[in-house]
Amino acid sequence: MINFTTVNDLISPSFGGVGEAIDALVQKALAYKANPFTDKSLGTNKRIGCLFLNPSMRTRLSTQIAAQNLGMEAIIFNVGNEGWMLEFEEEAIMSGTSVEHVKDAAPIFGKYFDILAIRTFPSLKNRDDDYSELYIKQFIKYAGIPVVSLESATLHPLQSLTDIITITESFKEQRKPKIVLTWAPHVKPLPQCVANSFSQWVNAWDKADFVITHPEDYELSSAFTKGATIMHDQNEALKDADFVYVKNWSTFNDYGKMYESDPKWMMTNKKLELTNNAKVMHCLPVRRNVELSDEILDGPNSIVTLEASNRVWAAQAVLAEILKGNG
């Protein structure tokens, strides 16, 4: 593995197919969970630079811990708050607020660090701009070292790997689980990153019956959802579900909008009665009693804390693969 920005980065002769690659990473992550310091010298004298173009809590802390478990030094830098605003457009006339071009900054990061981890965020204003993934692609182009996505404009691969680790750890039956990704209400439009990425990874994993449910007009890009069953009736979608992943996202076609925030879409214990006593997941942070009810989050079906804690092992598995692959 060279970079880690999408599930497609797992494609390699050593892994075989993407589904096998996901399983291999999951097992590596669970092995680290059982013994966090088994490779404590793998990253000795190596540095990871974590660049944040937007705030983070779990992503920042879990990546830092994962790197330290492998013996790496982790350096955190909040771009824009602690340094100059970066320009990403080629041939830009830099007469505005951006002070430094990524063409000049990224090669320096490449000299300072062995791995570069970057968290960006969509503008939710121009779909073509956001879905071009310009920011993270420019870092890959100019840094000259492996790049790990800590969330981009369209995807959140470390979260998705974490989610599959959590599902694998929690489901012991000898059959395919039914996984339902359900839209949830929110107070503001949110990106499609987590929903896109979860859909991409579950479809590539191909070891579950996967259903996506949302109100009409909240379709995701078919580039990520192809292979899933799409339903607009949440109650019908929830029937016999083993896992329910709750997440808000804004509109894709009329980009970045929120037409409604119907409280009827909030997950409750009453809706869980339709499921196979499903485990409930959310990437956090969560708006209590908007996206998910207190009774769910504080009840026995919630595995959001387990899910968040597994972020460390997902990051550690990815960093270890990159370190081993790059000597």
N, C-alpha and C positions, 0 to 999 in steps of 0.2 A: 504494500500500500504506500503510495507516494503522498497524496493529499487526502483529506477527509472532508468533503463538502456535500456529498450526495451518496445514496446507496450504490450508485454505479461505480464509485471509487473502489468498491470491494471486489470488482471483477478482476481476477488474476488467475494464472495457471495453478498457483499453489492452493487456492481456495476451491477452484471448480466453479460451479454456478453461484449466482448471487444468494440463493436460498441457503446453500451449504456454507457460504461465507458468513452470512448472518448467524447461523447456528454456531460456527466456529468462534466468532467474536463473543457471542452470548456465553459459551462455555468458558472462554478465557476470562470474561468478566466475573462469572460466578466463582471461578478458581481464585481470582484476586480477592473476591469478597471473603472467601474462606481463609485466605492467607495473604493479606495485603502487601507484605514485605518480601514475598518470594523472589522478586526481581529488583530488590532495593538498590543494587549496584548498576542496573541496566542504564540508567541515565546519569551516572556519575560524570561530573565535568561537562554536563550538557545544560543548556538553558532553553526555556520556553518563554517567549514573549506573548503575553495576552493583551491584545489591543481591543478596547471597548469603545465603539462609536455610539453606544447607547448603554444605559445602566443594566446591571445584572446583580443577582444575589446568589442563587443556587448554581448557575453556570460558572460564575467566577470562583466561588469557594470550592466546588467539586473538582474543577479542573486544576486548581492550585494544589489541592490535597492529593489528587491522582498523580500529578507530576512529582510531588515530594515523596510519595510512596515508592516511586521508581528512582529516587535519588537525584532528580532534576532540580535545578533552581528555577523558580517561577517568578517572573517580573511582570507586574500589572501596570498598564498605562491606559489612562482614560483620555482618548484623543478628543481634542476640542476643549476639555476642561484643564488638562495639564500640559497641553502642547498646542501647536498651531493647527488651525483648520486646514484640512487636506483638500486638494483638488484632484478629481479622478478623470475628468474628460481629457481625451487626447487633443492636442493643439489648442488648449484653452488659452484665452487671453486673461491673465490673472489680475484683473483690475477690480475685483470684488472683495469679498470677505476671506476667501481662501488664500493662505499665505505660502503654503508649500505643496508641491505636486507629489503625488504618490510615486511618480517616476524617480524622484530624488530621495524620498523617504524610505520606500520599500527596500532598495538595495542596501541601505544602511542597516535596516532591521535584519536583513539577510546576513550581515557581517556580525551583528551583535548576538543573534540567536541561532539555535539549531532547529527549532520548530517555531512557527508563527501561528498563533491562534487568534481569530478575529471574530468579533461580534458586530454585525451591522443591523440595520433596521429599514424597512420600506418606508417611503414617504406617504404611501396610500393616495398619491395624487395622480401619478402617471404610470399606468400598468406596464407599458413597454419599457420604461426606464427601470422600474423595480424588477421586472422579470428578466431583464438583461443580465442581472447579477454583476453589474459593472464593478462595484467596489471590491468584492472578493476576487473576481477574475483579474483585476489589475494588481492586486497583491500577489497572486499566483504568478502572473506574468513577470513582475519586476523584482520580487524578493529573492528568488533563486533557492529557496529552502521549502520544505514541506509546509503546507498551510492546512490548518484545521478550522472548520467552521464552528463557531460557538453560537451560531444563528445568523442567517443571512436574510435577504429581502424576501425569499420565497421558501426556504427550508430550514429545518432545525434537526440535523441528523443525529447529534448526540442525544437529544431528547428522545428521538424515535428508537434508537438502539436501546436506550434505557427502558423504554416502554415494552419492547419485546423481551428484554431480560426479565422484567417484572412479570409479564404474562407467563413466560416459560417457568419461572420460579413458582408461580402461584397455581398453575394448572397441571394436575397430575393424572387426569383421565386419559385413556388410550383412544382418543378420538380428536378430531379437529374442534377447537373451541369456536364458538360464535362470538365475534367481536363487533360491537356497534360503536361507530363514531357518531355522536350526536351534537348538533349545533345547540348552543345555549344562548340565552339572552345576555345582554351586557349594557353598560351605560354609555359606551362609545364604540366606534368601529375599531376592530382589531385586525391585524394582519392574518393572512392565510397560511403563514409559515408552518405552524405546528400541525394544522390539519392536512396541508399538502404533504408534509414530510411523513406523518404517521400513515397516510394513505399509500404513499410511495413504498414505504418499508414493509407494511403488512402485505401489500400486493406482491412485492418482490419475494418476500418470505414464503408465501404460498402454502401456509400451513394452518389456515383458518378460514372459516366462512365469514366474509367481511361485508358489513352493511354500513352505509353512510346515510344518515337521515338529517334533513334540514328543511326549513320552510322553502317554498318556491322562491326563486330569484337568488338563492344563496348557493348556487352551484359552484363547485371548485373547478379548477382546470382539469380537463380530461387527461392531460398528460400525467397527472398524478393519481387519478381515481380509476383509470381503466382497469377493469377486473373486479371492481366492487359492485355490489348491488346498491342502487340509489333509491331511496324512498322518501316521500314527503309526509307520510303518516308515522309520527314518532312511536305511537303505541304499537302499531303493527311491526315496526322495525325492532322494537325491544323484546318481542316475544322470544322466549327461550335463550336470550343472550347470556353468555358466560362472563363477558367483560363489557362494560359501558365506559367509553372514553368521552368525557364531556369537554367541549371547547367552543368558544365563540369564534366566529370569523366574519369579516365584512364581505361585501359583494365582489364578485370577480368580473362579471360582464360590465355592469355600470360601476366601475372600479372604486373600491374603498368606501362604499356607502353602508349605512345601516338603516334600512327601511322601517324596521320594527324591532321591538324588544319584548315580544309577547311572553309574559310570565308563565304561560301554560307550557313552555318548553323547558322550564327549570326542572331538574331531576329531583324527585321526591321518593320517599319510601313507598308511596302508593304506586308509582310507576315501576318500582323495582319488583312489585308483585307479579308483573308480566314476564319477568326474566327468570332465568334458572339460578336464582339467588346470586345475581351477578356481582362481581367485584367492580367497584367504581373507581375510575382513574381521572386524573386531571394534572396538567403539567405544572400548575401553580405559577404565579399567585392566582388566587381564586376570589371572586366577589361572592361572599357568603350571602345566601338567601336572594341571590340574583341568578347566578349560574347553577349553584348547588345549594341545597338546603342544609341547615345546621344538622338536621337529623341524619342526613347522608354522611356528611363530613365527619361527624362525631360518632357515627355508628359502626357496626362490625363489617359492613360491606366496603367501606372506604379503604383503599390501599394507596392513597396519595402520599403518605409519609414514607412507606416502603419504596414507592416509585421515586420520590425525590432523593432518598438515601442511595438508591442505585445509580444515581448520576455519577458518583465517584468511580464506580467499577466500570461503567461504560467508557468514561474518559481514560481510565487507566489501561483498559484493553486496547483502545485506539492508539494511544501514545506509545504503548509497548510495541505494537505492530509497526508503527512508523520508525521507531528507534531501531528495531531489529532489521528492518528492511533497508535502513540507510547507514548501518554500521555505527 
